[in-house]
Amino acid sequence: MTTVQTMLRIGVAARPALALACAVIAAAGAPGCASKPDLVAPEVLMSPYDAALGETLWAVAPLANESGVGTVDVLAVCDAIVGKVTEAEGLAAVPMNRTIAAMRSLSMPAVRSPAEARMLAEALGVDGVIVGSITAYDPYNPPTIGLTLALYTRPPSPAIDLGPSEDPRTLRSAPTEPDLPRTTFTGAPSSVVIEHLPGINHAVQMNVRRYAQGRHRQDSALGWERYLASMELYTDFAAHWVVRRLLEEERLRLARTGGGRIGLSR
């Protein structure tokens, strides 16, 4: 038998194995058999306040629509902001329907002054109230939204002087709560954030892309750009961005004043 014939026979015998190997490779590349993409942790917002004192509770007043667009779903934008405050570690937010109910009980159609923000905070028993407006709104791809938020908070409560002989453990069995000092809201907002977020801007798109990490399927058709194709998703990003900026401003304020908390109302 010649060498050529031997090689031909080996080639014929190897064809089934080669076909099987090709089938396995093709199946691995098929969408149904492809391995799932690795999970990526999304960016998490963190409260700047002292965690040892418990969660801080905020409320979001209905925003004023100053965008010039009558079709803006203001409550949807407010709900998105409430959701992002609630997602932040160490923060909680009052649901919008509860805030609106409190405003109705106060005959308050809108929060237009620091005094009204203080009244609403007292009625809700919260530590901070976010008021503001929608300054721009364009739902078409690439979308645009503008938001101005002001946070009114209580100043730090003064320390409780228990006296040299007072044992804090005796307070646990006291029949009534101790008379704790209570602070009121100041006239000026603690922090203010003004953001204009045009989706066509590349810097904004980079922030959208970072926000989308861990919040969408990496193998989806649009990928992170789905947040530019849907005004609902873009509003979700914008709410995250303004709450993030508000927390950054609060962190800087506390660093300047040397404080680590706001007065807790609960």
JOTAKA-V997390 format. One record per residue. PSI is psi in whole degrees, -180 to 180 (none if undefined). D_CENTER is the distance of its C-alpha to the mean C-alpha in whole Angstrom. Layout:
BEGIN
PSI;D_CENTER, PSI;D_CENTER
END
This chain:
BEGIN
133;77, 163;76, -37;73, -44;72, -41;72, -43;70, -36;67, -44;67, -40;67, -40;65, -41;62, -42;63, -27;62, -10;59, -44;58, -42;56, -39;54, -40;53, -40;52, -42;50, -40;48, -39;47, -40;46, -43;44, -41;42, -40;42, -37;40, -30;38, -9;37, 148;36, -38;33, -25;34, -1;35, 147;32, 146;30, 143;27, 153;24, 143;23, 141;20, 129;17, 129;14, 163;11, 133;9, 132;8, 145;6, 137;10, 141;11, -1;14, 165;16, 114;19, -23;18, -18;22, 5;21, -180;19, 147;16, 134;15, 126;15, 162;13, 151;14, 116;13, 149;17, 130;17, 150;17, 140;20, 100;21, 20;23, -18;22, 3;26, 118;25, -13;26, 9;24, 131;20, 89;19, -43;17, -32;16, -40;14, -43;12, -42;12, -38;11, -40;8, -42;7, -43;8, -40;6, -35;3, -42;5, -34;7, -24;6, 139;6, 125;10, 2;12, 153;10, 159;11, 144;11, 135;14, 150;15, -38;15, -33;19, -40;20, -44;19, -40;21, -40;24, -39;24, -39;24, -39;27, -26;29, 2;29, 46;30, 97;27, -27;26, 160;24, 109;23, -3;25, 161;26, -33;25, -41;27, -34;26, -39;22, -41;24, -44;26, -41;23, -42;21, -39;25, -36;25, -18;22, 40;22, 169;19, -17;18, 151;16, 129;16, 125;14, 160;16, -160;17, 159;18, 114;17, -16;20, 147;20, 118;19, 108;21, -5;20, 145;23, 125;22, 134;21, 166;19, 140;18, 141;16, 136;16, 137;14, 121;16, 140;14, 133;16, 121;15, 124;18, 166;19, 144;22, 166;24, 139;25, 142;27, 153;31, 149;32, 123;34, 107;37, -10;39, 159;42, -28;44, 2;46, 129;43, 119;41, -25;38, -23;38, -22;41, -26;38, -35;37, 8;40, 141;40, -25;41, 162;38, 146;35, 156;36, 90;35, 144;32, 143;32, 131;29, 161;28, 168;27, 144;24, 169;26, -26;26, 149;24, 148;20, -42;19, 148;17, 138;17, 129;15, 116;16, 133;15, 118;17, 84;16, 124;19, -17;18, -17;22, 130;21, -34;21, -41;19, -41;16, -36;17, -38;17, -36;14, -44;13, -42;15, -40;13, -36;10, -21;12, 122;14, 2;14, 9;12, 162;16, 127;19, -23;21, 12;24, 161;23, -47;25, -20;22, -141;20, -20;17, -7;19, -24;18, -15;15, -20;17, -9;20, 124;18, -31;16, -46;14, -36;12, -37;13, -38;11, -44;8, -46;8, -39;9, -43;6, -43;4, -45;7, -35;8, -39;6, -46;7, -36;10, -40;11, -35;10, -42;13, -40;15, -39;15, -42;16, -39;19, -44;20, -35;20, -37;22, -40;24, -9;25, 15;26, 161;23, 11;21, 170;20, 160;20, 126;23, 134;22, -8;23, none;23
END
